[in-house]
Structure formats: C-alpha cells, structure tokens
Amino acid sequence: MVSVFSELKRRHVYRTAAFYAAAGWLLVQVATQVAPYFDLPNWTIRLVIVAVVAGFPIAVLLSWHYEWSPSTGWRREFDGSSEKPRATATPDSLLQDDAGSAEAPSDQSIAVLSFADLSQAKDQEYFSDGLAEELLNLLAQLPQLRVVARTSSFSFKGKDVDAAAIGKALKVATLLEGSVRKHGNTLRINTQLIRAVDNSHLWSQTYDRELTDVFKVQDEIAHAVVEALKVKLLPEQQLTNPHRTDNTSAHDQYLLGQDVFRRGRYEDFRHAMAAFQRAVELDPAYAAAYAGLAHAQNAVADFCDDCERRAELQMQALTSADRAIAIAPELADGYVIRGRLRSRNLWNWLGALQDLERALELEPNSSEVRLQYGFVLQYVDRVSESLAITKTVTEDDPLSWLAWFFYGALLRDTGKMADARIALQRALDLNPESSWIRYVLGGLDLLEGKAEAALAIFLQAGAPYRQAGIAMAEHSLGHETESAQALAELETKYANGFSIQIADVQTWRGNHDAAFAALESACTQTDSGLARIRTNGFLFPLRGDPRYAALLDRLAFPPAGATAADA
C-alpha cells in the first residue's frame, strides 16, 4: 500500500493547497485595499476572509478526488489508482539511455501496464494482470498500432516510475493503466489512457459488470482506446479475444495457470499444469488452455531425471498442442508450443518451421511468436534471418532479457563480438541473476582470448554453468588441476541435463572423443541444447570430424537455408 504522504503528493494535494493559500492570501489583500475606496463596511472584508478559510478544506478534499492545475482546471481523478502498484524497477541505466532518444514516438504507440488488484483479499492479482495482458493482445492485433510487448510493459509493476520516464524507456506516446476489483461474480474495472509526455488524461472509464461479461468489457475498452488514439479500423478488422470461453471458471483457471507458469520454478510449472488441466476439464473445447497445458507439461519434463518419464511428458505435451490446434486452427498458441516441441525435442525442424510460420501469419505483431520463429530459423541455419527478426523483438520488447540474450548469443556466434557484448550486457542488466547469460558472456571473453576476464564472470554464475566456465577458463590460463577439478564436478553432478556444457568443455580442452561421448549422451536425453549445435561457437572445432556430420544426420538437420516448403 502506498503511504498516505506519497499518495497526497501523487494526487497533487500539496500543490493544490499551496496554490489555494497563495490565491486566498492575494484575494484578502485585494479586498483590504479596495474596500475603503467603495465605502464597504468592515464585515464584507471579514466575509471574504471567512469564505477563503472555509473553502480551503473543500479545495483539499476535491483535489483528492479530482486532478487540478491552472492550465486544465478540474479533471476527474482515476478511481482506485491510489492503490495501483506502478512499475517494476527498470534498471536505471536503461531508463537513462532511452531518455536520451531524440526521436518522438508515434502518437499511435501504446504500452498496457499491469492492472492493480483492488479486491478486498488482495488475492486476484493473477486475474487483474491477465485481464490487462488480454487487452494488450487485443490491441496488438492492429498493425496500425505499435503495442509494446508484455515483458517490457509489465516490468514497471510495483515501482513509482513517472509516466514520462516509462514512455521514453518504451518509446511510446500513451499508457493504458487500470485496476480491477473482483467481488464474487461482479467486476469493477477502472481504466485510463494517459499521454506519457505530460501525464495528461486522454480518456478514462469505469465499468461495472458481471464476471460473465469479462470478454465483452475487454472489447469495449479496446475499442474505446482505438477511438481515443484515432486509429481507423479496416472493415475486416475485428478486435476479438482469441482466448474466449463460455465457462468463467475455466477462464479463471487459465489466467491462474498463466500467472504461476511465468514464475519459472519447477513447483510453479507443476501448479500451472494442474490449473490448465482443471481449465480443460471445465471446458473441453478451450483451445488456449490446451496450449497452456502443453507449455506446462513440456516445462515439467525439462526437470525430469528419468528419461522415460521425460519422454512421456513430452508426448503428452505434443498431444495437448495437437488438441489446441484441432479445436482452434486460427489460434496461434497451439502452433507456437508445437513448433517448440518439434524443434527442441522431436528434431522435426521443418515441421517446427511450418508451425511457427503459421503462428506468424495469425499473429504477425506478437513478440513471442517472432522470438520463437527466430529460434527455429537459427536451428535450420538461417542465421541472418534469425538475427533480423530477433532485432525487431528487441525494439518492440526492449526490456525483455530473453530477446536481448538470444540476440547477443547469435551475434557472438556469428563473430560480431562488439555488438554481442552490448546486447548480452543489456540482458544481464535486465536479469542480473541469470547464470545462463553469464555463461554466454564469459564465453565471449574466452573466444576473444580474455581468459582472466572470462573466469571473473564465470565465478559469479551458479552451478553448473560456473563449473563449465571455470573448467574452460582455467584450461586457457594453464591451470590444469583447477580445470580438471571443475570438469570432474560437472560430469559427476550434472551429467543428466547438461551434456551440452560438458561437450563444450571437452572440446575446449581438446578432448574430441570425450566431447562426442557427451553429445551422444545429449542425444539419449533429448537435450534441447542439441538444437543449437550448428551455431554453438564452442563446438566449431568439431566440424571437420566425420562424426560431426554423422551427428547432424542423426538429428535430421535439413541443409542450411531449408524452408518449410522442403518438408
């Protein structure tokens, strides 16, 4: 909860009080000086003083509920915004960098911020965030609008960041924010559209609806925003939430599953899987929930030590993805997860390419779809195209650590080291806890011959990336005992799930036989890292070995530059 003093400041109560006091004092002075010239009795001056004093608390009270300034007068304050968390901390360096941009954003650019949960129990955050995300996805259907992706727009959640700073960081002209109060089967949704540069209100509205009308009110809000931004819809353009269901309980479970899945831990993936499973049980025709279930099943599979159980879950995920596509062939979600499964687990590269191209046809403005498409383009060795589309994601989702990380890794493995360092450092600024980013960034130093700098980065990473990095850096520094110790720990504790990193180390140490043995283990485990072996800079020394070509054949990689039409 924001403190009372912070809220008084945010609602400009102090400013109103100061301006009223100054204006009141000036009015009394004028009355005192002018009254004698008109032979007015003393009681008239006393009346002016009493009126000024009596009006002070009224002005302060009004300023709590209304916004006032000398230029605009009184405007209705956004109902409930006092309890709205504003913004996750965006790294200061990023805000400062973007604040220096001289190019003004288009008037038809918008970021949808996370909505505040004003429910009494404060247990509906997943619902309020889910509603905001679905609004974002609705608006993103329009190519006339530039809509910032969820990762970036929701990164300001929980922090008091000025609207102008958010607009500059995201390069947008407008912000949509709001709050949701859910009580039983009723909803109160407050929304306001703000011009970022001066924090002025373009539009605001309060909606009181039944829970069964949630999709209808989303449509109303989206159309109101489009009208306020003066976007002209084409006759064929219909703003419709593709995640609709007639079962409100199923929708609630779907939003809950989406929320816990994003937390990224094993238990969260299990809870998400259970929520999506409940959603499809409540509505067996809910395609979006089947796609979510496939994502969760695949994520849980990644944590399985038992290869048979992992394969079983992966096949369950494929079945769920197929079900999503069969129910709703015009929904991109099913194609995205099936493309991911086909490429990373089933080695069906061209099938994955077909899926992602279909998803891109359905949602060409989606940053998530474009990023996944970039992954698959890399896998089929169309790296220049992967770089190009990933760059567009960093522009439309500028605070996505994953987009910057993937872009940086691609740049590194194509020899663009200076640009790669900038991108990877940006990813680390956005996600300073990531061992994965440190492993790739330290690898950049190794590839540039800076073993000491690489070691310093690897030492900050978590296991097992730390052990893999130390083993390579110490080898380059001539410290064979330390290198061998780190490698032994890596192979003893993390052989299941990190065979690719073991292959990296063995290749770097010149042990090609051991490297191919590790890659064989990766094949047995269906390690998703195999998808990147053709662009993995650590494995480049293996390319001349006949076993490398045999491995590519085993993984059924298509020729470089293959297209979906070659399937």
Buried (B, 14 or more C-beta within 10 A) or exposed (E): EBEEEEBBBBBBBEBBBEBBEEBBEEBBEEBEEEBEEEEEEEEEBEEBBEEBEEBBEEBBEBBBEBBBEEEEEEEEBBBBBBBBBBBBEBBEEBBEBBEEEEEEBBEBBBBBBBBBBBBEEEEBBBBBBBBBBBBBBBBBBBEBBBBBBBBBBBBBBBEEBEBBBBBBBBBBBBBBBBBBBBEEEEBBBBBBBBBBBEEBBBBBBBBEBEBEBBBBBBBBBBBBBBEBBEBEEEEEBEBEBBBBBEBBEBBBBBBBBBBBBBEEEEEBBBBBBBBBBBBBEBBEBBBBBBBBBBBBBBBBBBBBEEEEEBBBBBBBBBBBBBBBBEBBEEBBBBBBBBBBBBBBBBBBBBBBBBBBBBBBEBBEBBBBBBBBBBBBBBBBBBBEBBBEBBBBBBEBBBBBBBBBBBBBBBBBBBEBBEBBBBBBBBBBBBBEEBBBBBBBBBBBBBBBEBBEBBBEBBEBBEEBBBBBBBBBBBBBBEBEEBBBBBBEBBBEEBBBBBBBBBBBBBBBBEBBEBBBBBBBBBBEBBBBBBBBBBBBBBBBBBEEBEBBEEBBEEBEBBEEEBEBEEE
